[in-house]
Amino acid sequence: MNIFRPVWAEVDLGALRRNLKRIQQYAGSEIMPIVKADAYGHGAVEVVRTLKEEGITRFGVAILEEALELRREFPDIALMVIGPTLSKYSEILVKEEIIPEIFQIEQAEALSAAALKLNKTARLHIKVDTGMGRTGFRENALENIRKIAKLPGLYLEGIYTHLATADSTDLSYAKQQLKIFDDLFEKLCAAGIKIPIRHVANSAAIMQIPESHYELCRPGIILYGLLPMDHAGQEAGFEPVMSLKTRISQLKTIEKGESVGYGRTFIADRPTKVATLPIGYGDGLRRSLSNGGEVLLKGKKARIIGKICMDQIMVDVTEIEEIQEGDEAVLLGRNGDLFISADRIAEQCGTISYEILCGISKRVPRVMVESK
């Protein structure tokens, strides 16, 4: 890989493997890692390749395009689209053996027609809305699923729902959703409809709600080393997988009263040594970190000064000795004894860690490393 600009995201595949093993200690059921949004920004192809080496054979994505990208690389894995796919693309789903979620009769009918046309059997998973209020069969779920079960060319492999509050300390609503799900499944069994795979548990439910594990679990954020709820600490044992790094492109000293950046939002109150770093909001660095975000250099913190530009930022390195152009700077991850977490950045930006990871743009090369 050619990296012409000294900006890169390191993805620690060793940490990824260890996180998977930790998840397997929580749940004894099959694991379907969620690798949507380019594996939460980590690089879906490399993440899937690594987890496949660990024995994982089934993966979840959000859109058909993501599934097709992985299908080209991995013809032998099970791929599920956990999100709506338009009925007109049913032939692609069947031909490429990609499992869709079904939450409308019309989807199932189109999938059945495509399966018959291609002389294949199409696998599908039924999506049930038990209280998330997103997609899924609701009041008429039993009647609709019975109709789907009668359509030719279909294999109802799975049924699932999504929990709205699995990351809460109060799990009463999640337990209510599970009861709705269980009641429906019992009615389906009584009607002679046998669906072998149930799945409900996202990352938070894997950690907090053992009765939600069923035959399959869907870990997302914990696979990448971050926690889905504030009340779980590092004793959970998950390791952050991604670091974001760059190098100093220029050092200069400005005098008291001089400014840095667009709009002159930073005015030096003393002679200030400024390091310019070739990374900005075009790379996914949140602009709200202007005049307050932190960077790690030589094991010390340096504050971002001025407004973050599309391609560059400036930091105050006045108190850091023996610093020079070309020194490595860490915006996410560890440097010496200090660590900047995605959770910390998210807190500063008023968002969640998921958005920080997914927001690191495609123009930042992902460099795979493997810690022991």
C-alpha positions, 0 to 999 in steps of 0.5 A: 500500500502506497501512503503518500500522505502521513495519515493512517488508521492502524487496525489491530487484528490481534485485538480483533481476534481477542475480542471475538474470543471474549464474546464467545465467553459471553455467548455459547451460540453462533456468532454473526459479526456485524461488519456493516459500514465497512466494519464500523470503519475498520475495513470489512474485507480484512475484518471478515478475512481475520474472523473467518480464520477464527472459524466464523462463517456468517456475517451481517451487513446493512445494505446489498452493496456491502454484501456484494463487495464481500461476496466477491471476496468470500464466495463461501460465507453466509451473508445477511443483509440486516436492513431493507432491500427493494423487491426488484433486487430479489434475483440478485439476492437469490443468485448471490445467495445473500440472505435478506430480512423480510418484513413485508409480504411483497418482499417474500413474494418477489423472492419466491418468484426469483427463486423459482425463476433461477431454480434455487431455494432462497434463504430468508430471515423474518424481521419482527418489530417487538418495540423498536418501531423500525422495520418488522412485522407487527400485529399481523405477524403470525398471519403474514409469516404463515402466508410466507411459509406457504410460498414456494422456493423459500427457506425460512432459516431465521426470525429476529428482532432488535432491542431498543434498550439493551444498553440500559440499566433498566432492562424491563422494556427489553424483557417485554420485547423478548416476551413478545418475540417468544410468544410469537415463536411459540405460536409459529411452532404450534402452527407447524412452522419450524424456524431453526435460528432465532436472533435478538442479541446485539452487543449490549444484550450479549453482555447483559441479557443471557436469555436473549442469546438464542441460536445466534448473536449479532456482536457489533461495537464490542467486536471493535473494542468499545462498549455499548453502555456507560455502566460497563467498565474496562473489566469487560476485557475488550480492546480498542482495535483502531488507532488514528495517526499522522505526522507533523508536517511543519513547526513554527513559533508565533508571537503573542497576539498572532492568530491561527486558522480560519476566522482567527478563533485562536489568538496566542496569549504568549509565544506559542510553538505550533505544529501543523498536522496534515489531517482534517474534517475531510478525513473524519476528524470532527470539526467540533473539536476545534480549539479543544480537542487533543492530540498525543505527541511524545507521550504528552497531550497537545491541544488543537488550536484554531478551527479544524480545516478540511485537510489540516489541523494545528496544535499547541506544542509549546510545552513538549520538548525535543519535538520535530517535524515528522514526529508521530501524532496520535488522534485516536489510540495510545501514545506512551502512557496516555490514551485517547478513546473513541468514547472520549472524542464522542463525549467532546463532540456530543455523539457516540463512539460508533459515529466517530469510528464510522466517520473516519473517511475512506481516504484514510488508509487502513494499515493492518497490524497484529499485536500479540 
